[in-house]
Amino acid sequence: MVKEIRTFDLSITAGSTEEETFTAEKDLIVEKILITERSGNALNNVHALITLNDEPLTRPSVPCVVFGETYNEGMPLRFSLPKGSKLKFRVTNNSSTDVTIDIALLIE
C-alpha cells in the first residue's frame, strides 16, 4: 500500500541528457516508479538509466514509457531504499522535441 509519494521533475532538451539524484533520509520501500510527460508527448524515445548506489536497476537504459503513467499501469518494482542510499536517474531525450518529465516514487 502506498503511504507517500515523492516527486521531482527534469526538463530535457531534444538530444540531451539530464540527471537527478534522490537521497533517502530514512529507510524506504519503493513500490513503483511512474514517469509522465507534462505536455502529453510520448516517452517512447526518452530513455532512463536508473542506479541505486551506482548499481544499475536498468540495463541498459529503458524507454520511460515502460514505467507507466498511472498506478494501475505502473510496473511493480518493489525495492528497498535504505537511509542514505542514492537513487539516480539519468534520462536521455532522443526525440526531436524538448520534454519535461515528472518522476514519482510510490513509497510503501
Phi, psi and omega in degrees: 000131181286127179253336178204160179232129175249132181231153170207163184233157176226131171257123187232119178287158180304131176079010181239177182231141175228157180231152174216137178240132176249127177251125182287126179271352175205169177296130181227159170237119178271121180276313181212160170238126176248141178230125179234157177249127189299324182268002179088005177296150179292147179253018181298329184247023173243119189247144180240136169248120183245130178234149174242112184051046178070006174261127184293134170265338175238140178218121339289216176293156181233153176299136181300335181299335183291339180283335180090161182250342179233163181303316184294329181260356181293142179286124178290124182248313181039094176218154180279144177230087184295155179309132179087349181284156184244123176255115185247134176248122174245111188245128180247128179263101180271003182273177183264004178234151176292150178226151168236117182249148173250130178249124180243126174263118178268116190247134178280000000 
